Structure formats: C-alpha cells, structure tokens
C-alpha cells in the first residue's frame, strides 16, 4: 500500500480513537483515555506520523498513564511511524502483538452463504442496539455483560453502521459495527458471536453485510484488524486482504 494511504488510515484511526475519549497531547503522542473503563484496550496512545520520540517523551507518556492508574500502552501502524517502536522498546516497552490491518475494496467482496436459521437485521431503536451490544459483550467474555449497554450517539443516528444476528426464537446471537465514514475510510469492528452459535458462518455473513453497506455509503477503504484465532481466515473469506501492520506495545 502506498505511504499516503497508510498515513490516511493512521489519521482516521487517530481521529476516531479520540472521538469519545478524553485526550492529552504529550510530546509527539496523542494519549486517549476512556473514562468509563480502565481496560488497556480502550486506553492507549498513538504517535504522530513519522515521529521519532525521545526517551524523555516516552517517560512523560508513561507517567501520564500511571498517574491515572492505567497501563501505559500504544497502538499504531508501523509503516506510519517506523522509528517509534525501537525507541519505545529501549524505554522498557514490550511487544504485545503485531496485528495485520486488512482492507476490502468493493470489487473484492465475496458473497457468503446465509447461515441457517439466522437473520441479519439493522438495529434502529435504542432497545435493539442494547440487545446487540449485550450479545457482543457476551461474545467477548465480559464479566458483566449488562454494563455499558447504552449505544453511542453515532449508533443511534445511524452514522455508525450496526448489524445484529437474530435466531428463529428472536434471540440476538451476535453483532458488529462499521464506524462513521471519514474521508472514505471506515473500520469494521466488534464482530462477535455467542459461543454456541460459532462455526456457522455468522461472523463472515455479518462482516460481508457491513462491508457492502459501507461501500454503498461511499466507503472506499473498508478496513479491520482481526483478533486472535481464526478471525483472519474468516475475514479473508469475505475478501479482506492484508495491507499494513498495527503494533501494540505496553509496559507493566
């Protein structure tokens, strides 16, 4: 992928990460804090494109997170900030994982089989969205799936695309979203299916649904970062291909 496209995606990730979080500028870093939860996956920093942070910059970033009782953590595309990882490692940060960033263009989308007994529905009311979010919480193993059920303003307005998988009894068994389109980019995220409904093609079907909807709304760069396990293979079936690498670093 050309470097300007990488920078455009990193800019999108930076803007959307800050949208519903408190932010703080620390040297060449944008620190984002999710005030409702201390999860390290919701509280992290992103370096500026091309940044070469100093040891003092990293020390200030680490202190800012520790002062809030949070794990100091970063997520960024390595191609956008090629010098940052080495400096962070020198300062004691360790690699959590390297995650492929996958993209699907309109011509790449592959039609998926319809899962037997499952309907894909766009939730429109606050109650429907809460049911979808609860299913996602269960799918991701949240200890209290009834916490943080309120949908975001973008979900309520429809700017964030949402889909839920509903079985024949009316139970919501999975869900996922595509973030608001910004400069033609949107991220498919939160694809989750209840454990007893997995391996039935539901995740792939929801991914295709969101991807086609995003393309129809003008999303040129529909991307995602697959989680562990079989996720990369599932998304590959839908037509997503690896285009970049996202690195996650933290210090205990």
ABEGO torsion letter per residue (X at the ends): XBAAAAAAAAAAAAAAAAAABBBBBBEABBBBBBAABABAAABBBBBBBGBBBBAAAAAAAAAAAAAAGBBBBBBBBAAABAAAAAAAAAAGBBBABBBBBBBBBAAABBBBBBBBGBBBBBBABAAAAAAAAAAAAAAAGBABAABGABBBAAAAAGABBBBBBBBAAGBBABBBBBBBBBGGBBBBBGBBBBAAABGAGAAAAAAAAAAAAAAAAGBABBBBBBBBEAAAAAAAAAGBBBABBBBBBBBX
